[in-house]
């Protein structure tokens, strides 16, 4: 938690998350829930990999290579 005190606006609290570190756990949860929702393997793969390069911060790597 990042706390910032300013004279004009007062106290501001900001919380940030490192999604990259949570991805393996979230993927395991998705695999457990998929059968309960009747998802096919193809649908589960879509969910797990949807916009992965943006969610994992990999889009910056592509720009660096150009």
ChimeraX attribute file (.defattr): number of C-alpha atoms within 10 A of each C-alpha:
attribute: neighborCount
match mode: 1-to-1
recipient: residues
	/A:1	8
	/A:2	8
	/A:3	9
	/A:4	11
	/A:5	10
	/A:6	8
	/A:7	6
	/A:8	6
	/A:9	8
	/A:10	8
	/A:11	10
	/A:12	10
	/A:13	9
	/A:14	8
	/A:15	7
	/A:16	7
	/A:17	8
	/A:18	8
	/A:19	12
	/A:20	12
	/A:21	10
	/A:22	10
	/A:23	15
	/A:24	12
	/A:25	10
	/A:26	13
	/A:27	16
	/A:28	12
	/A:29	11
	/A:30	15
	/A:31	17
	/A:32	11
	/A:33	13
	/A:34	16
	/A:35	12
	/A:36	8
	/A:37	8
	/A:38	10
	/A:39	14
	/A:40	11
	/A:41	12
	/A:42	8
	/A:43	12
	/A:44	18
	/A:45	14
	/A:46	12
	/A:47	16
	/A:48	16
	/A:49	12
	/A:50	11
	/A:51	12
	/A:52	15
	/A:53	13
	/A:54	10
	/A:55	13
	/A:56	14
	/A:57	12
	/A:58	13
	/A:59	13
	/A:60	11
	/A:61	10
	/A:62	10
	/A:63	8
	/A:64	7
	/A:65	6
	/A:66	5
